[in-house]
Amino acid sequence: MALASAASQGEDSPFWWGSATSAYQVEGGNIWSDWFEWEKRRGMTVCGEAVRHYQYFREDFQQAKSLGQNAHRFSIEWARLEPSAGRFATKEIEHYGEVIAALRRLGLKRCLTLHHFTLPGWLAKKGGWENLQAVEFFKRYVRLVRDEFGQEIDLWLTINEPLILATQAYGYGCWPPQVRSYRRLAKVVHNLAQAHNEAYQLIHETLPRARVGLAHNFFSLEPLRRWWSFGQLACRRADRFWNQWMMDLTAGRHDFLGVNYYFHQRCRLGLKPSLGWVRFADPKKLHKEVSSLGWEVYPAGLKDVLVKLWQQYALPIYVTENGISPQSEEQRASFITRSSQAVVAAKRLGASVRGYFYWSLLDNFEWHKGFTPKFGLIAVDPRTYTRTPRPGAKVYAEICSTGQVSGVVSKIKGSVHL
């Protein structure tokens, strides 16, 4: 099984095989971000130096290149560029210029995320995304990035997983500001959607050929019991909330679809009104394959999501995140292979999938879960910061280099000590 020929890929030939990072999760030293202050107040695991990607980015990108990747998704930390309201840091502008130049020299396509969950501390103190002015503040930041780096960016992602951000912070109350209020959640969702729409317009004002979208976490859904009509209703409600709401609010402001895929959920109606009266079944109790985080491992759902989105929107698609914190390297290798097969299968069914970014290139700080999850293709020693590619990285490298995904694990299993 292989990807379609380069001729069929259009302007994005060859297919983009890459991995992703997020500035706060890997850089270290992001002391101006809202998460930095929140971690200290809550006494939780702090990001601190993370994995020092700020210092080692050239080495990290070289590793990605040596693993056969031809693209990389990264983010800029807004709080680094604007540590206080209206004051931009020249040193940090120069730093991100060096980051982008390093990617360019290696021939890696550059997919930039403008906002990946964290806010400048000064904006968080003003109410964050609940503040109507947040959209105007975001536009000021977008103008700077556009004017400084716009010609060097191949793909723009305005906001990463806006609905995940809103629900974790205002639905489940896990992330700052740790609130449970559907009214405030809805306000944040609408402001995030407006921020994307305004950023889309701003980027196109001076870069008319830019390709701009956002990274949305799409769920694969099915009823817990297929024969149960209430289960079907639960799926429809979950689909409207998780998959459709943000897309409806940003309609007409996507040059492509950025697809983050992690979750296959089996739906039932709940007894409480939160998040559409929908509950998701525990995959461990159903004896399904799960990751170290207890998430169901279901790569086939990626194909279903990609095909459905293509049929619904007829826009080019990039898988902007898809990854696993596995129970073993065998599971990681199997996941990568099956997920790549899902992408190929979706393309064969007509979906215009142009690229795939594994999450993530490096072990990193996984938000309120700390450093325990190990998503990285490259392991990072927390004491010495030494980088070591994992066996699963070599499986992915074979796919990146050849485009062949059938039999990859069995072909190189003996040489990578899975």
C-alpha positions, 0 to 999 in steps of 0.5 A: 500500500502506497500513496498516490503518485506525485502527479496526483498530489497537485501543488503539494507534491510530494506528500508532506510527512512530518511531525509537530511540536508546540512552543510552550510544551518543548521550549522551556523558560516561557515565564510570561505565559499564563500557564507558567503562573498557573502551574506555580499557584496550583503546585502542579508539575511545572513545565520549567525548562521543558526539553530545551527546544529553545536551545536545541531546535537546530539539532531537533530539526536535523533529527527530523530531517534524518528521519525522512521527514519533509515538513514540520509543524511548530508554534510561536509563543505569543507571550515571548513575542509580547511579554507585556501589552503592546511591547514586542521583544526584538530578541524573540522576533530574531529567535523565531526568525532563526527557527524558521531559517533553520527549517528552510535550510533543511528543506522542511516545509513550514506549518506555523501555529499562531496560538497553541493554548497558552496566552500572555500572562497580561491578557489572562489577567484581563480575562483571557478569551472571555474579554472581547478585546482579546480578538483585537489583541490577537490581531495585533500579534498576528500582524506582527508575525505576518509582517515579519515571517509571512513570506517564509510560511507554507501553511498557517494554523491560526488556533490549535483545537479551540473547542478543546481549549474551551471545554478543558478550561470552562467545561471540565475545569481542568485548565486555567482558569478552571471554571465550569460554566457553559455560558462562559464556555460558549462566549470563549468559543465564539471569541476564538472563532472570531479571532480565527476569522479576523486572522484569516482576513488579516493574513490574506490582506498582504499574502493573498496566496497564503493557505490559512486554516485552524487545527480542529480536533475531530472525533470519530463517533459511534453509538455505544449500542448500534440498535439503540435509537438514543445512542444514535441521538447521542452521536448526533448531539456529540457530532454537532458539539465537537465536530460541527460547532466551530466549523459552522462559526468559521465557515468560509474561512478555511483554505484547507482543513487541519485535522487533529485526530485522537478520539474514537468515542462510543456515545450514550445519553447522559443524565446531566445537561453538560455538553449536550447530555452526551456521555462517552463509554470507557474503552477499558471497560469494553476491553478495547485497545487503549494507550497509556492514557486510557484512550482507545486506539482506533486508527480506522476512525481517522479514515472515516473522519477524513472521508466524511470531511472531504465529502462535506467540505471538498477542501484539501486536508492536512492531518495536523496532529495524530499520535499516541502515548503508548504502552509499548514501542510495539504499540507505537509502531503499530499505531503509526503504521495503521494510521498511515494506512488510514490516510492512504485508504482515505486518499483512495476513496477520493479525499484530498489529503496532502500531509500527515504530522505525527504528534510529536517529534519530541517528548514534551510537557503534556499540559495538566498531565505533566511529563508522564505521557511519552508521545515523542518519536524522540525520547528526551532524558529529563536530566541531560536533555539527550535526544534518542530516537525511539524504535517507532521513529524508525518505523515512521522514517521508513514510511516517510522515506518510501511512502510505503506503509504495508509491511513496514513493521515486519520488514524492519522489526528485527533491526530496531528491537521493538 
